[in-house]
Amino acid sequence: MSGVLLQMMRNFFYSVPYEIVDLILYARENNLAVKEIQKLSNLSTENIESLLRLQNQKQNKSQHMREIPHGWIPDFQLE
């Protein structure tokens, strides 16, 4: 696979390398401040806020995919 295609595949979801996506997800789950993310990534405040906003939008828009289907009665207890 060519290097260009591989890079395009890596950056497809967020248009940034997966290492940055992982950092943003980790920061979001652990309530890290933008300044902390900035120290770890060397990204601008605007870029970090944009990536956090994008992740929030993606999570909100896909919420229905993480819900139990309507009318489905499980034969086990959810915790």
MMTF fields as JSON, N, C-alpha, C and O atoms, coordinates in Angstrom:
{
  "mmtfVersion": "1.0.0",
  "mmtfProducer": "UNKNOWN",
  "numBonds": 315,
  "numAtoms": 316,
  "numGroups": 79,
  "numChains": 1,
  "numModels": 1,
  "chainsPerModel": [1],
  "groupsPerChain": [79],
  "chainIdList": ["A"],
  "bondAtomList": [4, 2, 8, 6, 12, 10, 16, 14, 20, 18, 24, 22, 28, 26, 32, 30, 36, 34, 40, 38, 44, 42, 48, 46, 52, 50, 56, 54, 60, 58, 64, 62, 68, 66, 72, 70, 76, 74, 80, 78, 84, 82, 88, 86, 92, 90, 96, 94, 100, 98, 104, 102, 108, 106, 112, 110, 116, 114, 120, 118, 124, 122, 128, 126, 132, 130, 136, 134, 140, 138, 144, 142, 148, 146, 152, 150, 156, 154, 160, 158, 164, 162, 168, 166, 172, 170, 176, 174, 180, 178, 184, 182, 188, 186, 192, 190, 196, 194, 200, 198, 204, 202, 208, 206, 212, 210, 216, 214, 220, 218, 224, 222, 228, 226, 232, 230, 236, 234, 240, 238, 244, 242, 248, 246, 252, 250, 256, 254, 260, 258, 264, 262, 268, 266, 272, 270, 276, 274, 280, 278, 284, 282, 288, 286, 292, 290, 296, 294, 300, 298, 304, 302, 308, 306, 312, 310],
  "bondOrderList": [1, 1, 1, 1, 1, 1, 1, 1, 1, 1, 1, 1, 1, 1, 1, 1, 1, 1, 1, 1, 1, 1, 1, 1, 1, 1, 1, 1, 1, 1, 1, 1, 1, 1, 1, 1, 1, 1, 1, 1, 1, 1, 1, 1, 1, 1, 1, 1, 1, 1, 1, 1, 1, 1, 1, 1, 1, 1, 1, 1, 1, 1, 1, 1, 1, 1, 1, 1, 1, 1, 1, 1, 1, 1, 1, 1, 1, 1],
  "groupList": [{"groupName": "MET", "atomNameList": ["N", "CA", "C", "O"], "elementList": ["N", "C", "C", "O"], "formalChargeList": [0, 0, 0, 0], "bondAtomList": [1, 0, 2, 1, 3, 2], "bondOrderList": [1, 1, 2], "singleLetterCode": "M", "chemCompType": "L-PEPTIDE LINKING"}, {"groupName": "SER", "atomNameList": ["N", "CA", "C", "O"], "elementList": ["N", "C", "C", "O"], "formalChargeList": [0, 0, 0, 0], "bondAtomList": [1, 0, 2, 1, 3, 2], "bondOrderList": [1, 1, 2], "singleLetterCode": "S", "chemCompType": "L-PEPTIDE LINKING"}, {"groupName": "GLY", "atomNameList": ["N", "CA", "C", "O"], "elementList": ["N", "C", "C", "O"], "formalChargeList": [0, 0, 0, 0], "bondAtomList": [1, 0, 2, 1, 3, 2], "bondOrderList": [1, 1, 2], "singleLetterCode": "G", "chemCompType": "PEPTIDE LINKING"}, {"groupName": "VAL", "atomNameList": ["N", "CA", "C", "O"], "elementList": ["N", "C", "C", "O"], "formalChargeList": [0, 0, 0, 0], "bondAtomList": [1, 0, 2, 1, 3, 2], "bondOrderList": [1, 1, 2], "singleLetterCode": "V", "chemCompType": "L-PEPTIDE LINKING"}, {"groupName": "LEU", "atomNameList": ["N", "CA", "C", "O"], "elementList": ["N", "C", "C", "O"], "formalChargeList": [0, 0, 0, 0], "bondAtomList": [1, 0, 2, 1, 3, 2], "bondOrderList": [1, 1, 2], "singleLetterCode": "L", "chemCompType": "L-PEPTIDE LINKING"}, {"groupName": "GLN", "atomNameList": ["N", "CA", "C", "O"], "elementList": ["N", "C", "C", "O"], "formalChargeList": [0, 0, 0, 0], "bondAtomList": [1, 0, 2, 1, 3, 2], "bondOrderList": [1, 1, 2], "singleLetterCode": "Q", "chemCompType": "L-PEPTIDE LINKING"}, {"groupName": "ARG", "atomNameList": ["N", "CA", "C", "O"], "elementList": ["N", "C", "C", "O"], "formalChargeList": [0, 0, 0, 0], "bondAtomList": [1, 0, 2, 1, 3, 2], "bondOrderList": [1, 1, 2], "singleLetterCode": "R", "chemCompType": "L-PEPTIDE LINKING"}, {"groupName": "ASN", "atomNameList": ["N", "CA", "C", "O"], "elementList": ["N", "C", "C", "O"], "formalChargeList": [0, 0, 0, 0], "bondAtomList": [1, 0, 2, 1, 3, 2], "bondOrderList": [1, 1, 2], "singleLetterCode": "N", "chemCompType": "L-PEPTIDE LINKING"}, {"groupName": "PHE", "atomNameList": ["N", "CA", "C", "O"], "elementList": ["N", "C", "C", "O"], "formalChargeList": [0, 0, 0, 0], "bondAtomList": [1, 0, 2, 1, 3, 2], "bondOrderList": [1, 1, 2], "singleLetterCode": "F", "chemCompType": "L-PEPTIDE LINKING"}, {"groupName": "TYR", "atomNameList": ["N", "CA", "C", "O"], "elementList": ["N", "C", "C", "O"], "formalChargeList": [0, 0, 0, 0], "bondAtomList": [1, 0, 2, 1, 3, 2], "bondOrderList": [1, 1, 2], "singleLetterCode": "Y", "chemCompType": "L-PEPTIDE LINKING"}, {"groupName": "PRO", "atomNameList": ["N", "CA", "C", "O"], "elementList": ["N", "C", "C", "O"], "formalChargeList": [0, 0, 0, 0], "bondAtomList": [1, 0, 2, 1, 3, 2], "bondOrderList": [1, 1, 2], "singleLetterCode": "P", "chemCompType": "L-PEPTIDE LINKING"}, {"groupName": "GLU", "atomNameList": ["N", "CA", "C", "O"], "elementList": ["N", "C", "C", "O"], "formalChargeList": [0, 0, 0, 0], "bondAtomList": [1, 0, 2, 1, 3, 2], "bondOrderList": [1, 1, 2], "singleLetterCode": "E", "chemCompType": "L-PEPTIDE LINKING"}, {"groupName": "ILE", "atomNameList": ["N", "CA", "C", "O"], "elementList": ["N", "C", "C", "O"], "formalChargeList": [0, 0, 0, 0], "bondAtomList": [1, 0, 2, 1, 3, 2], "bondOrderList": [1, 1, 2], "singleLetterCode": "I", "chemCompType": "L-PEPTIDE LINKING"}, {"groupName": "ASP", "atomNameList": ["N", "CA", "C", "O"], "elementList": ["N", "C", "C", "O"], "formalChargeList": [0, 0, 0, 0], "bondAtomList": [1, 0, 2, 1, 3, 2], "bondOrderList": [1, 1, 2], "singleLetterCode": "D", "chemCompType": "L-PEPTIDE LINKING"}, {"groupName": "ALA", "atomNameList": ["N", "CA", "C", "O"], "elementList": ["N", "C", "C", "O"], "formalChargeList": [0, 0, 0, 0], "bondAtomList": [1, 0, 2, 1, 3, 2], "bondOrderList": [1, 1, 2], "singleLetterCode": "A", "chemCompType": "L-PEPTIDE LINKING"}, {"groupName": "LYS", "atomNameList": ["N", "CA", "C", "O"], "elementList": ["N", "C", "C", "O"], "formalChargeList": [0, 0, 0, 0], "bondAtomList": [1, 0, 2, 1, 3, 2], "bondOrderList": [1, 1, 2], "singleLetterCode": "K", "chemCompType": "L-PEPTIDE LINKING"}, {"groupName": "THR", "atomNameList": ["N", "CA", "C", "O"], "elementList": ["N", "C", "C", "O"], "formalChargeList": [0, 0, 0, 0], "bondAtomList": [1, 0, 2, 1, 3, 2], "bondOrderList": [1, 1, 2], "singleLetterCode": "T", "chemCompType": "L-PEPTIDE LINKING"}, {"groupName": "HIS", "atomNameList": ["N", "CA", "C", "O"], "elementList": ["N", "C", "C", "O"], "formalChargeList": [0, 0, 0, 0], "bondAtomList": [1, 0, 2, 1, 3, 2], "bondOrderList": [1, 1, 2], "singleLetterCode": "H", "chemCompType": "L-PEPTIDE LINKING"}, {"groupName": "TRP", "atomNameList": ["N", "CA", "C", "O"], "elementList": ["N", "C", "C", "O"], "formalChargeList": [0, 0, 0, 0], "bondAtomList": [1, 0, 2, 1, 3, 2], "bondOrderList": [1, 1, 2], "singleLetterCode": "W", "chemCompType": "L-PEPTIDE LINKING"}],
  "groupTypeList": [0, 1, 2, 3, 4, 4, 5, 0, 0, 6, 7, 8, 8, 9, 1, 3, 10, 9, 11, 12, 3, 13, 4, 12, 4, 9, 14, 6, 11, 7, 7, 4, 14, 3, 15, 11, 12, 5, 15, 4, 1, 7, 4, 1, 16, 11, 7, 12, 11, 1, 4, 4, 6, 4, 5, 7, 5, 15, 5, 7, 15, 1, 5, 17, 0, 6, 11, 12, 10, 17, 2, 18, 12, 10, 13, 8, 5, 4, 11],
  "groupIdList": [1, 2, 3, 4, 5, 6, 7, 8, 9, 10, 11, 12, 13, 14, 15, 16, 17, 18, 19, 20, 21, 22, 23, 24, 25, 26, 27, 28, 29, 30, 31, 32, 33, 34, 35, 36, 37, 38, 39, 40, 41, 42, 43, 44, 45, 46, 47, 48, 49, 50, 51, 52, 53, 54, 55, 56, 57, 58, 59, 60, 61, 62, 63, 64, 65, 66, 67, 68, 69, 70, 71, 72, 73, 74, 75, 76, 77, 78, 79],
  "secStructList": [7, 7, 2, 2, 2, 2, 2, 2, 2, 2, 6, 6, 6, 6, 1, 1, 7, 2, 2, 2, 2, 2, 2, 2, 2, 2, 2, 2, 2, 6, 6, 7, 7, 2, 2, 2, 2, 2, 2, 2, 2, 7, 7, 7, 2, 2, 2, 2, 2, 2, 2, 2, 2, 2, 2, 2, 2, 2, 2, 2, 2, 6, 4, 4, 4, 4, 1, 7, 7, 6, 6, 7, 7, 7, 1, 1, 7, 7, 7],
  "xCoordList": [0.854, 0.0, 0.902, 1.888, 0.556, 1.406, 1.319, 0.32, 2.381, 2.422, 1.324, 0.778, 0.994, -0.056, -1.401, -2.154, -1.712, -2.983, -3.065, -4.108, -1.986, -1.961, -2.206, -2.966, -1.577, -1.779, -3.225, -3.807, -3.81, -5.206, -6.124, -7.073, -5.843, -6.663, -6.517, -7.5, -5.305, -5.071, -5.846, -6.375, -5.91, -6.497, -7.964, -8.549, -8.571, -9.915, -10.953, -11.712, -10.995, -12.115, -12.147, -13.212, -11.025, -10.994, -10.111, -10.021, -9.475, -8.529, -7.298, -6.618, -7.019, -5.799, -5.28, -6.044, -4.012, -3.474, -4.195, -4.665, -4.269, -4.957, -4.349, -5.055, -3.071, -2.453, -3.132, -3.324, -3.488, -4.179, -5.614, -6.114, -6.28, -7.639, -7.635, -8.49, -6.678, -6.583, -6.393, -7.014, -5.535, -5.292, -6.565, -6.887, -7.283, -8.523, -9.553, -10.213, -9.693, -10.648, -10.25, -11.096, -8.968, -8.478, -8.742, -9.222, -8.431, -8.618, -10.086, -10.426, -10.938, -12.377, -12.904, -13.677, -12.486, -12.942, -12.4, -13.028, -11.241, -10.599, -10.65, -9.937, -11.494, -11.73, -10.453, -10.289, -9.551, -8.347, -8.687, -9.527, -8.037, -8.239, -7.563, -6.635, -8.043, -7.468, -5.979, -5.191, -5.59, -4.17, -3.329, -2.2, -3.868, -3.151, -2.986, -1.916, -4.049, -3.985, -2.962, -2.197, -2.964, -2.045, -0.588, 0.255, -0.297, 1.07, 1.503, 2.66, 0.567, 0.881, 0.928, 1.597, 0.226, 0.065, 0.676, 0.904, 0.945, 1.408, 0.373, 0.726, -0.899, -1.978, -2.425, -2.228, -3.021, -3.548, -4.829, -5.491, -5.159, -6.395, -7.6, -8.509, -7.601, -8.721, -8.863, -9.975, -7.745, -7.796, -8.304, -9.101, -7.848, -8.285, -9.774, -10.501, -10.228, -11.658, -12.492, -13.579, -11.994, -12.699, -12.789, -13.845, -11.699, -11.705, -12.618, -13.31, -12.624, -13.526, -14.984, -15.824, -15.275, -16.63, -17.048, -18.171, -16.141, -16.421, -16.701, -17.626, -15.913, -16.13, -17.476, -18.189, -17.83, -19.134, -20.266, -21.242, -20.142, -21.168, -21.293, -22.403, -20.167, -20.196, -20.827, -21.582, -20.524, -21.112, -22.615, -23.39, -23.027, -24.455, -25.232, -26.325, -24.677, -25.377, -25.426, -26.277, -24.542, -24.532, -25.12, -25.044, -25.698, -26.256, -27.271, -27.289, -28.109, -29.132, -28.539, -29.213, -27.302, -26.674, -26.213, -25.927, -26.14, -25.705, -26.883, -26.684, -28.095, -29.279, -29.847, -29.618, -30.585, -31.266, -32.422, -33.154, -32.603, -33.698, -35.053, -35.283, -35.942, -37.296, -38.017, -37.914, -38.728, -39.476, -38.669, -39.226, -37.392, -36.553, -36.592, -36.29, -36.959, -37.035, -35.917, -35.998, -34.88, -33.772, -34.171, -35.019, -33.565, -33.83, -32.724, -32.445, -32.1, -31.073, -31.183, -31.823, -30.567, -30.605, -29.4, -28.267, -29.639, -28.549, -28.121, -28.958, -26.828, -26.332, -26.166, -25.757],
  "yCoordList": [-1.174, 0.0, 1.239, 1.302, 2.192, 3.382, 4.217, 4.174, 4.978, 5.82, 6.861, 7.17, 7.407, 8.434, 7.835, 8.425, 6.662, 6.008, 5.636, 5.814, 5.129, 4.77, 5.998, 5.927, 7.114, 8.354, 8.828, 9.299, 8.707, 9.106, 8.249, 8.759, 6.948, 6.065, 6.408, 6.379, 6.733, 7.088, 8.34, 8.43, 9.292, 10.59, 10.7, 11.774, 9.634, 9.718, 10.218, 11.135, 9.642, 9.899, 11.324, 11.942, 11.85, 13.188, 14.163, 15.331, 13.728, 14.549, 14.91, 15.894, 14.124, 14.259, 12.853, 11.892, 12.717, 11.38, 10.745, 11.439, 9.435, 8.718, 8.98, 8.904, 9.283, 9.59, 10.806, 10.854, 11.778, 12.974, 12.623, 13.088, 11.802, 11.365, 10.642, 10.899, 9.74, 9.012, 9.971, 9.813, 10.956, 11.935, 12.714, 12.925, 13.139, 13.89, 13.029, 13.503, 11.781, 10.891, 10.649, 10.676, 10.414, 10.219, 11.47, 11.377, 12.617, 13.878, 14.108, 14.57, 13.786, 13.978, 13.052, 13.476, 11.801, 10.83, 11.132, 10.783, 11.777, 12.055, 13.522, 13.954, 14.282, 15.696, 16.527, 17.353, 16.306, 17.126, 18.497, 18.624, 19.504, 20.866, 21.033, 20.302, 22.001, 22.289, 22.59, 22.18, 23.297, 23.625, 22.362, 22.298, 21.364, 20.097, 19.381, 18.853, 19.37, 18.741, 19.469, 18.851, 20.782, 21.597, 21.27, 21.205, 21.067, 20.711, 19.378, 19.206, 18.44, 17.1, 17.01, 16.136, 17.905, 17.749, 18.851, 18.648, 20.0, 21.162, 21.656, 22.343, 21.315, 21.837, 23.185, 23.484, 23.988, 25.273, 25.048, 24.019, 26.011, 25.945, 25.784, 25.006, 26.522, 26.456, 25.055, 24.545, 24.438, 23.081, 22.074, 21.196, 22.202, 21.283, 21.44, 20.45, 22.671, 22.912, 22.405, 21.863, 22.574, 22.079, 20.556, 19.997, 19.884, 18.419, 17.912, 16.91, 18.588, 18.205, 18.381, 17.526, 19.486, 19.749, 18.684, 18.18, 18.35, 17.331, 15.98, 15.277, 15.618, 14.355, 14.361, 13.358, 15.461, 15.562, 15.395, 14.697, 16.031, 15.905, 14.468, 13.954, 13.819, 12.432, 11.515, 10.606, 11.749, 10.917, 11.162, 10.214, 12.417, 12.729, 12.164, 11.626, 12.282, 11.81, 10.292, 9.748, 9.602, 8.139, 7.502, 6.285, 8.302, 7.788, 6.675, 5.678, 6.834, 5.833, 4.464, 3.448, 4.422, 3.14, 2.397, 1.201, 3.098, 2.47, 2.153, 1.692, 2.393, 2.13, 0.753, 0.206, 0.211, -1.064, -0.811, 0.164, -1.669, -1.474, -1.455, -2.199, -0.599, -0.517, -1.842, -2.442, -2.278, -3.519, -4.769, -5.866, -4.624, -5.779, -6.007, -5.102, -7.203, -7.536, -8.526, -9.695, -8.062, -8.975, -9.994, -9.717, -11.159, -12.177, -12.187, -13.213, -11.025, -10.847, -9.424, -8.572, -9.175, -7.856, -7.035, -7.513, -5.81, -4.886, -4.203, -3.849, -4.018, -3.356, -1.884, -1.156],
  "zCoordList": [0.0, 0.0, 0.0, 0.733, -0.81, -0.902, 0.367, 1.086, 0.635, 1.823, 1.842, 2.901, 0.678, 0.598, 0.966, 1.741, 0.413, 0.71, 2.183, 2.812, 2.729, 4.143, 5.012, 5.978, 4.684, 5.441, 5.317, 6.294, 4.119, 3.93, 4.793, 5.389, 4.861, 5.681, 7.158, 7.899, 7.591, 8.991, 9.381, 10.489, 8.48, 8.796, 8.408, 8.547, 7.93, 7.373, 8.37, 8.059, 9.535, 10.436, 10.965, 10.993, 11.379, 11.967, 11.205, 11.585, 10.17, 9.411, 10.228, 9.937, 11.234, 12.034, 12.318, 12.239, 12.643, 12.96, 14.156, 15.058, 14.139, 15.212, 16.584, 17.59, 16.646, 17.935, 18.573, 19.788, 17.747, 18.249, 18.631, 19.655, 17.811, 18.136, 19.478, 20.326, 19.672, 20.942, 22.112, 23.162, 21.922, 22.981, 23.3, 24.469, 22.274, 22.478, 23.205, 24.129, 22.798, 23.472, 24.924, 25.818, 25.155, 26.519, 27.359, 28.489, 26.807, 27.53, 27.856, 28.945, 26.914, 27.116, 28.213, 29.071, 28.18, 29.177, 30.567, 31.567, 30.637, 31.92, 32.318, 33.224, 31.637, 31.961, 32.026, 32.924, 31.074, 31.019, 30.455, 29.564, 30.974, 30.486, 29.128, 28.785, 28.372, 27.059, 27.182, 26.329, 28.229, 28.437, 28.611, 28.125, 29.296, 29.473, 28.131, 27.825, 27.344, 26.022, 25.159, 24.419, 25.269, 24.475, 24.806, 23.912, 26.083, 26.491, 25.891, 25.506, 25.817, 25.324, 23.803, 23.253, 23.126, 21.682, 20.833, 19.64, 21.412, 20.65, 19.644, 18.685, 19.847, 19.009, 19.556, 20.734, 18.699, 19.154, 19.955, 19.818, 20.778, 21.565, 20.647, 20.935, 19.543, 18.598, 18.005, 17.873, 17.649, 17.089, 18.113, 17.786, 19.334, 20.392, 20.64, 20.718, 20.763, 20.996, 19.831, 20.034, 18.622, 17.44, 17.453, 17.158, 17.791, 17.862, 18.978, 18.802, 20.11, 21.198, 20.775, 21.052, 20.106, 19.623, 18.605, 18.649, 17.695, 16.688, 17.339, 16.935, 18.337, 19.037, 19.753, 19.728, 20.381, 21.043, 20.039, 20.314, 18.875, 17.84, 17.366, 17.223, 17.122, 16.651, 17.698, 17.353, 18.966, 20.008, 20.108, 20.226, 20.062, 20.151, 18.968, 19.142, 17.775, 16.579, 16.49, 15.786, 17.181, 17.122, 18.382, 18.551, 19.254, 20.506, 20.245, 20.966, 19.232, 18.947, 18.626, 18.796, 18.17, 17.849, 19.098, 19.044, 20.211, 21.459, 22.378, 23.502, 21.911, 22.722, 22.398, 21.319, 23.346, 23.134, 22.176, 22.344, 21.175, 20.216, 20.915, 21.869, 20.432, 20.985, 20.762, 19.692, 21.755, 21.645, 21.958, 22.004, 22.171, 22.484, 23.977, 24.755, 24.382, 25.801, 26.106, 25.728, 26.784, 27.086, 28.146, 28.994, 28.094, 29.111, 30.163, 30.784, 30.347, 31.37, 31.904, 31.289, 33.032, 33.654, 33.223, 33.279, 32.796, 32.493, 33.774, 34.604, 33.939, 35.152, 34.916, 35.821]
}
